[in-house]
Structure formats: structure tokens, C-alpha cells
Amino acid sequence: MRPLLRLALGGAMTWIASEAMAAELGQHYDSYRDMHTKTQYGSIFFNEGAIRKEDSRKLKRFVAISGDGELNNLPSQQGYCFVFNHYGSPNGSSTPHTYQGKILKWFSDGKHTEQVVKSTYTPASHEWSSDLPDLCVTNIRRVTKVEIAFSSDDDSYFDWSIAFAIK
């Protein structure tokens, strides 16, 4: 292979690999007020320790996720919950919106399932609002990888795509 072609292919592969690992865990927040006031509307968070919806509503261990793509550093848990900042809608709306998560689960036998979870939220007018839009991934026995595509009817504020391997 010619050196210039090899360099171009190597650069393309490096770019593809870096794009596949773009999502990262960032700042930690342990209160609704901090999470809402210190991040933008539509920001997504991993709720560390929450393994089901009931936990997600009680625990406040929000870890910001920056970017779309593969999350390589989630801890080993029996389930995974994600929440959104719904305070301070840029368009000033207080009307209910629908959000959804399309969840793909890949199993150790190579099969996969697809599930679409929909719910509604109303943009919060108080920074201490605890009624967060959330989505939890449960029933992960024999699951090796999860991919989630989030979206809502509130422009593109809640549009995120993440993936992670189950440890």
C-alpha cells in the first residue's frame, strides 16, 4: 500500500474511532437545583446507582453526559437510569411534551431486542423540580450492549444517542 494512501486510511480510521467514543461522563450534581441551574435545558445525565424508575426518582447522583456515542466508563449495575434537565425552556413553553427512548439490547447469543419507551414531561418553572423526564434500562440479564436513541417533540433539545457495554 502506498504511504500516502496508508496515511489517509489511518487518519480516517482514527477519526471513526474517536467519533465512536465521543460520549463522556462529566460533572457530578447531587441536587435538583444544581443540576438544573448549572446545565442547559435538555442536558442528559446518568443517575448513578439508580437501577429502576423508583430509584431514579429518589436518588440524586446526576453525572452529566457530554456528546453522543459510546460511554466506556459506566459502573457495573443491575440497571441504568438517565434523566434530563427540563428547567428553563428556551422558548418559555410550559406545555407538556412527549419524549421517547428507542432502546436496543444486544444479547450474548447475538440476538437483539428493540423497545420504544414514551412518556411526557412539562418544562419546569422551578429549579428544584424533581419530576424529571427519565428513562431506565432494566432486565439486562445476558445483555452485552445497550444502544439508546432519545428524542422529543420539543425541537432537538432532548435528541441524544448513547451506547454502553454491560460489565
Contacts in CASP RR format, 6 or more apart in sequence:
PFRMAT RR
TARGET T0000
AUTHOR 0000-0000-0000
METHOD contacts of the structure
MODEL  1
MRPLLRLALGGAMTWIASEAMAAELGQHYDSYRDMHTKTQYGSIFFNEGA
IRKEDSRKLKRFVAISGDGELNNLPSQQGYCFVFNHYGSPNGSSTPHTYQ
GKILKWFSDGKHTEQVVKSTYTPASHEWSSDLPDLCVTNIRRVTKVEIAF
SSDDDSYFDWSIAFAIK
1 9 0 8 1.000
19 69 0 8 1.000
20 69 0 8 1.000
20 70 0 8 1.000
21 69 0 8 1.000
21 70 0 8 1.000
21 72 0 8 1.000
22 67 0 8 1.000
22 68 0 8 1.000
22 69 0 8 1.000
22 70 0 8 1.000
23 65 0 8 1.000
23 66 0 8 1.000
23 67 0 8 1.000
23 68 0 8 1.000
23 69 0 8 1.000
23 70 0 8 1.000
23 71 0 8 1.000
23 162 0 8 1.000
23 163 0 8 1.000
24 65 0 8 1.000
24 66 0 8 1.000
24 67 0 8 1.000
24 71 0 8 1.000
24 73 0 8 1.000
25 46 0 8 1.000
25 63 0 8 1.000
25 64 0 8 1.000
25 65 0 8 1.000
25 71 0 8 1.000
25 73 0 8 1.000
25 74 0 8 1.000
26 63 0 8 1.000
26 64 0 8 1.000
26 65 0 8 1.000
26 66 0 8 1.000
27 38 0 8 1.000
27 39 0 8 1.000
27 63 0 8 1.000
27 64 0 8 1.000
28 61 0 8 1.000
28 62 0 8 1.000
28 63 0 8 1.000
28 64 0 8 1.000
29 35 0 8 1.000
29 38 0 8 1.000
29 39 0 8 1.000
29 45 0 8 1.000
29 60 0 8 1.000
29 62 0 8 1.000
29 63 0 8 1.000
29 64 0 8 1.000
30 60 0 8 1.000
30 61 0 8 1.000
30 62 0 8 1.000
31 60 0 8 1.000
31 128 0 8 1.000
32 60 0 8 1.000
32 127 0 8 1.000
32 128 0 8 1.000
32 129 0 8 1.000
32 130 0 8 1.000
32 132 0 8 1.000
33 127 0 8 1.000
33 128 0 8 1.000
35 45 0 8 1.000
35 60 0 8 1.000
35 62 0 8 1.000
35 85 0 8 1.000
36 85 0 8 1.000
36 87 0 8 1.000
36 88 0 8 1.000
36 124 0 8 1.000
36 127 0 8 1.000
36 128 0 8 1.000
36 129 0 8 1.000
37 87 0 8 1.000
37 127 0 8 1.000
39 64 0 8 1.000
39 85 0 8 1.000
40 85 0 8 1.000
41 85 0 8 1.000
41 86 0 8 1.000
41 87 0 8 1.000
41 88 0 8 1.000
41 89 0 8 1.000
41 90 0 8 1.000
41 123 0 8 1.000
41 157 0 8 1.000
42 84 0 8 1.000
42 85 0 8 1.000
42 86 0 8 1.000
42 157 0 8 1.000
42 158 0 8 1.000
43 64 0 8 1.000
43 65 0 8 1.000
43 84 0 8 1.000
43 85 0 8 1.000
44 64 0 8 1.000
44 65 0 8 1.000
44 82 0 8 1.000
44 83 0 8 1.000
44 84 0 8 1.000
44 150 0 8 1.000
44 158 0 8 1.000
44 160 0 8 1.000
44 162 0 8 1.000
45 62 0 8 1.000
45 63 0 8 1.000
45 64 0 8 1.000
45 65 0 8 1.000
45 82 0 8 1.000
45 83 0 8 1.000
45 84 0 8 1.000
45 85 0 8 1.000
46 62 0 8 1.000
46 63 0 8 1.000
46 65 0 8 1.000
46 71 0 8 1.000
46 74 0 8 1.000
46 80 0 8 1.000
46 81 0 8 1.000
46 82 0 8 1.000
47 55 0 8 1.000
47 56 0 8 1.000
47 59 0 8 1.000
47 60 0 8 1.000
47 61 0 8 1.000
47 62 0 8 1.000
47 63 0 8 1.000
47 81 0 8 1.000
47 82 0 8 1.000
47 83 0 8 1.000
47 134 0 8 1.000
48 59 0 8 1.000
48 61 0 8 1.000
48 62 0 8 1.000
48 63 0 8 1.000
48 75 0 8 1.000
49 55 0 8 1.000
49 59 0 8 1.000
49 61 0 8 1.000
49 75 0 8 1.000
49 77 0 8 1.000
49 81 0 8 1.000
50 56 0 8 1.000
50 58 0 8 1.000
50 59 0 8 1.000
50 61 0 8 1.000
50 79 0 8 1.000
50 80 0 8 1.000
50 81 0 8 1.000
50 136 0 8 1.000
51 77 0 8 1.000
51 78 0 8 1.000
51 79 0 8 1.000
51 80 0 8 1.000
51 81 0 8 1.000
51 136 0 8 1.000
51 138 0 8 1.000
52 79 0 8 1.000
52 81 0 8 1.000
52 136 0 8 1.000
52 138 0 8 1.000
53 81 0 8 1.000
53 134 0 8 1.000
53 136 0 8 1.000
55 81 0 8 1.000
55 136 0 8 1.000
56 81 0 8 1.000
56 83 0 8 1.000
56 132 0 8 1.000
56 134 0 8 1.000
56 136 0 8 1.000
57 130 0 8 1.000
57 132 0 8 1.000
57 134 0 8 1.000
62 83 0 8 1.000
65 71 0 8 1.000
65 82 0 8 1.000
65 160 0 8 1.000
65 162 0 8 1.000
67 160 0 8 1.000
68 160 0 8 1.000
68 161 0 8 1.000
68 162 0 8 1.000
69 161 0 8 1.000
69 162 0 8 1.000
69 163 0 8 1.000
70 162 0 8 1.000
70 163 0 8 1.000
70 164 0 8 1.000
71 162 0 8 1.000
71 163 0 8 1.000
71 164 0 8 1.000
72 164 0 8 1.000
72 165 0 8 1.000
74 80 0 8 1.000
74 164 0 8 1.000
74 167 0 8 1.000
75 167 0 8 1.000
76 166 0 8 1.000
76 167 0 8 1.000
78 140 0 8 1.000
79 136 0 8 1.000
79 137 0 8 1.000
79 138 0 8 1.000
79 140 0 8 1.000
80 136 0 8 1.000
80 137 0 8 1.000
80 140 0 8 1.000
80 146 0 8 1.000
80 164 0 8 1.000
81 134 0 8 1.000
81 135 0 8 1.000
81 136 0 8 1.000
81 137 0 8 1.000
82 134 0 8 1.000
82 135 0 8 1.000
82 136 0 8 1.000
82 148 0 8 1.000
82 150 0 8 1.000
82 162 0 8 1.000
83 132 0 8 1.000
83 133 0 8 1.000
83 134 0 8 1.000
84 99 0 8 1.000
84 121 0 8 1.000
84 132 0 8 1.000
84 133 0 8 1.000
84 134 0 8 1.000
84 150 0 8 1.000
84 158 0 8 1.000
86 121 0 8 1.000
86 122 0 8 1.000
86 123 0 8 1.000
86 124 0 8 1.000
86 129 0 8 1.000
86 132 0 8 1.000
86 133 0 8 1.000
87 123 0 8 1.000
87 124 0 8 1.000
87 125 0 8 1.000
87 126 0 8 1.000
87 127 0 8 1.000
87 129 0 8 1.000
88 123 0 8 1.000
88 124 0 8 1.000
88 125 0 8 1.000
89 123 0 8 1.000
89 154 0 8 1.000
90 157 0 8 1.000
91 155 0 8 1.000
92 123 0 8 1.000
93 123 0 8 1.000
93 154 0 8 1.000
94 122 0 8 1.000
94 123 0 8 1.000
94 125 0 8 1.000
95 122 0 8 1.000
95 123 0 8 1.000
96 120 0 8 1.000
96 121 0 8 1.000
96 122 0 8 1.000
97 120 0 8 1.000
97 121 0 8 1.000
97 122 0 8 1.000
97 123 0 8 1.000
97 152 0 8 1.000
97 153 0 8 1.000
97 154 0 8 1.000
98 118 0 8 1.000
98 119 0 8 1.000
98 120 0 8 1.000
98 152 0 8 1.000
98 153 0 8 1.000
99 118 0 8 1.000
99 119 0 8 1.000
99 120 0 8 1.000
99 121 0 8 1.000
99 133 0 8 1.000
99 150 0 8 1.000
99 151 0 8 1.000
99 152 0 8 1.000
99 153 0 8 1.000
99 154 0 8 1.000
99 158 0 8 1.000
100 116 0 8 1.000
100 117 0 8 1.000
100 118 0 8 1.000
100 119 0 8 1.000
100 150 0 8 1.000
100 151 0 8 1.000
100 152 0 8 1.000
101 116 0 8 1.000
101 117 0 8 1.000
101 118 0 8 1.000
101 135 0 8 1.000
101 148 0 8 1.000
101 149 0 8 1.000
101 150 0 8 1.000
101 151 0 8 1.000
102 114 0 8 1.000
102 115 0 8 1.000
102 116 0 8 1.000
102 148 0 8 1.000
102 149 0 8 1.000
102 151 0 8 1.000
103 114 0 8 1.000
103 115 0 8 1.000
103 116 0 8 1.000
103 117 0 8 1.000
103 135 0 8 1.000
103 137 0 8 1.000
103 146 0 8 1.000
103 147 0 8 1.000
103 148 0 8 1.000
104 112 0 8 1.000
104 113 0 8 1.000
104 114 0 8 1.000
104 146 0 8 1.000
104 147 0 8 1.000
104 148 0 8 1.000
105 112 0 8 1.000
105 113 0 8 1.000
105 115 0 8 1.000
105 137 0 8 1.000
105 140 0 8 1.000
105 143 0 8 1.000
105 145 0 8 1.000
105 146 0 8 1.000
106 112 0 8 1.000
106 143 0 8 1.000
106 144 0 8 1.000
106 145 0 8 1.000
106 146 0 8 1.000
106 147 0 8 1.000
107 113 0 8 1.000
107 142 0 8 1.000
107 143 0 8 1.000
107 144 0 8 1.000
108 142 0 8 1.000
108 143 0 8 1.000
108 144 0 8 1.000
109 142 0 8 1.000
117 135 0 8 1.000
119 133 0 8 1.000
119 135 0 8 1.000
121 131 0 8 1.000
121 132 0 8 1.000
121 133 0 8 1.000
122 131 0 8 1.000
123 154 0 8 1.000
124 131 0 8 1.000
133 152 0 8 1.000
133 158 0 8 1.000
135 148 0 8 1.000
135 150 0 8 1.000
137 146 0 8 1.000
137 148 0 8 1.000
140 146 0 8 1.000
140 166 0 8 1.000
143 166 0 8 1.000
144 165 0 8 1.000
144 166 0 8 1.000
145 163 0 8 1.000
145 164 0 8 1.000
145 165 0 8 1.000
145 166 0 8 1.000
146 163 0 8 1.000
146 164 0 8 1.000
146 166 0 8 1.000
147 161 0 8 1.000
147 162 0 8 1.000
147 163 0 8 1.000
148 160 0 8 1.000
148 161 0 8 1.000
148 162 0 8 1.000
148 163 0 8 1.000
149 160 0 8 1.000
149 161 0 8 1.000
150 158 0 8 1.000
150 159 0 8 1.000
150 160 0 8 1.000
150 161 0 8 1.000
150 162 0 8 1.000
151 158 0 8 1.000
151 159 0 8 1.000
152 158 0 8 1.000
152 159 0 8 1.000
END
